[in-house]
């Protein structure tokens, strides 16, 4: 065995001993123990060892309040995964962490879609609340809405689109009372003259939240 | 979160970061039932990095403890969003560090700071025998009217 091989063995053994004792040093400190021509090989071996080991325990910080709160967020978001994926839980968590009131989100959405009327804003508030509470279908949310939410929360729109993908076995939506259906071949009843037309802004909001990706 | 065979859970936990990321990318596309557990395991590795980055960077920016904790929560939620994407993601430590830094660097509302008194300590020297010198008239105390 050459002197270089000997140094190589000793450096590797020392790294493994340190790793077992939880006292590993930066890779460079082991590389310095071997001749220069052996460093690439030792570097690769140590990288494999450290990678297989996974992340080391952080020195006492893993029990900090911030760590616990962050893990609680992860747990809550994953537990709430449902028909709109993890989007509802994530939106709520980000909003809480940034101290944003739901009204502020609704106001920004209203500005984005130029919803100015009282009825329209109320529809926005109602639907946003239903989105955050996981009562909507992710597959029915429009891309325009998700893009706007991405801007409001300053995140990548691709993140929001991916997060809204429904969980296959998520909780099912509550059933609604069945509506009477026409036979299909009957003539439409004549419109009554005093009938109230739906508010166009409410219609827009409904399309954004329930009309599907292209709405 | 869905429960699985403990052996399968253990097998997922033992995967190194690269393999775990590969499993994530696969399970997210096929909506595999293990997806949530894979995500949880990745987050367990990413959150300590987020916490360290937010703490060190937050302190450097002058954020308080509560703000650092909020930034950590925000980053955890954002990491979950990112890990929902079907395309391959960077190694979890790098991703967590990037998101943690972004959450600290965002605009924080200016908080009114309480007025601070001067931190400079008064410079005083003890002169031995001064009291006696004043008593015998050798030195006179400062008089604001004459000096």
HADDOCK unambig.tbl for C-alpha pairs under 7 A between the chains (distance, minus, plus):
assign (segid A and resid 51 and name CA) (segid B and resid 16 and name CA) 5.93 0.50 0.50
assign (segid A and resid 51 and name CA) (segid B and resid 17 and name CA) 6.94 0.50 0.50
assign (segid A and resid 52 and name CA) (segid B and resid 16 and name CA) 4.94 0.50 0.50
assign (segid A and resid 53 and name CA) (segid B and resid 16 and name CA) 6.95 0.50 0.50
assign (segid A and resid 54 and name CA) (segid B and resid 16 and name CA) 5.64 0.50 0.50
assign (segid A and resid 54 and name CA) (segid B and resid 17 and name CA) 6.55 0.50 0.50
assign (segid A and resid 55 and name CA) (segid B and resid 45 and name CA) 6.45 0.50 0.50
assign (segid A and resid 58 and name CA) (segid B and resid 48 and name CA) 6.84 0.50 0.50
assign (segid A and resid 62 and name CA) (segid B and resid 48 and name CA) 6.10 0.50 0.50
assign (segid A and resid 66 and name CA) (segid B and resid 51 and name CA) 6.57 0.50 0.50
assign (segid A and resid 66 and name CA) (segid B and resid 69 and name CA) 4.54 0.50 0.50
assign (segid A and resid 66 and name CA) (segid B and resid 72 and name CA) 6.24 0.50 0.50
assign (segid A and resid 67 and name CA) (segid B and resid 47 and name CA) 6.73 0.50 0.50
assign (segid A and resid 67 and name CA) (segid B and resid 48 and name CA) 6.63 0.50 0.50
assign (segid A and resid 67 and name CA) (segid B and resid 51 and name CA) 6.04 0.50 0.50
assign (segid A and resid 69 and name CA) (segid B and resid 73 and name CA) 6.40 0.50 0.50
assign (segid A and resid 70 and name CA) (segid B and resid 47 and name CA) 6.88 0.50 0.50
assign (segid A and resid 70 and name CA) (segid B and resid 72 and name CA) 5.97 0.50 0.50
assign (segid A and resid 70 and name CA) (segid B and resid 73 and name CA) 4.53 0.50 0.50
assign (segid A and resid 70 and name CA) (segid B and resid 76 and name CA) 5.68 0.50 0.50
assign (segid A and resid 73 and name CA) (segid B and resid 73 and name CA) 6.44 0.50 0.50
assign (segid A and resid 73 and name CA) (segid B and resid 76 and name CA) 6.90 0.50 0.50
assign (segid A and resid 73 and name CA) (segid B and resid 77 and name CA) 6.75 0.50 0.50
assign (segid A and resid 74 and name CA) (segid B and resid 76 and name CA) 6.44 0.50 0.50
assign (segid A and resid 74 and name CA) (segid B and resid 77 and name CA) 6.59 0.50 0.50
assign (segid A and resid 78 and name CA) (segid B and resid 1 and name CA) 6.51 0.50 0.50
assign (segid A and resid 78 and name CA) (segid B and resid 36 and name CA) 6.71 0.50 0.50
assign (segid A and resid 79 and name CA) (segid B and resid 1 and name CA) 5.32 0.50 0.50
assign (segid A and resid 90 and name CA) (segid B and resid 77 and name CA) 5.42 0.50 0.50
assign (segid A and resid 93 and name CA) (segid B and resid 74 and name CA) 6.83 0.50 0.50
assign (segid A and resid 93 and name CA) (segid B and resid 77 and name CA) 6.30 0.50 0.50
assign (segid A and resid 94 and name CA) (segid B and resid 74 and name CA) 5.12 0.50 0.50
assign (segid A and resid 94 and name CA) (segid B and resid 77 and name CA) 6.29 0.50 0.50
assign (segid A and resid 97 and name CA) (segid B and resid 70 and name CA) 4.91 0.50 0.50
assign (segid A and resid 97 and name CA) (segid B and resid 71 and name CA) 6.80 0.50 0.50
assign (segid A and resid 97 and name CA) (segid B and resid 73 and name CA) 6.05 0.50 0.50
assign (segid A and resid 97 and name CA) (segid B and resid 74 and name CA) 5.32 0.50 0.50
assign (segid A and resid 159 and name CA) (segid B and resid 81 and name CA) 5.25 0.50 0.50
assign (segid A and resid 159 and name CA) (segid B and resid 82 and name CA) 5.27 0.50 0.50
assign (segid A and resid 159 and name CA) (segid B and resid 84 and name CA) 6.94 0.50 0.50
assign (segid A and resid 159 and name CA) (segid B and resid 85 and name CA) 6.21 0.50 0.50
assign (segid A and resid 160 and name CA) (segid B and resid 81 and name CA) 6.64 0.50 0.50
assign (segid A and resid 162 and name CA) (segid B and resid 84 and name CA) 5.51 0.50 0.50
assign (segid A and resid 162 and name CA) (segid B and resid 85 and name CA) 5.13 0.50 0.50
assign (segid A and resid 163 and name CA) (segid B and resid 81 and name CA) 5.58 0.50 0.50
assign (segid A and resid 163 and name CA) (segid B and resid 84 and name CA) 5.47 0.50 0.50
assign (segid A and resid 168 and name CA) (segid B and resid 31 and name CA) 6.64 0.50 0.50
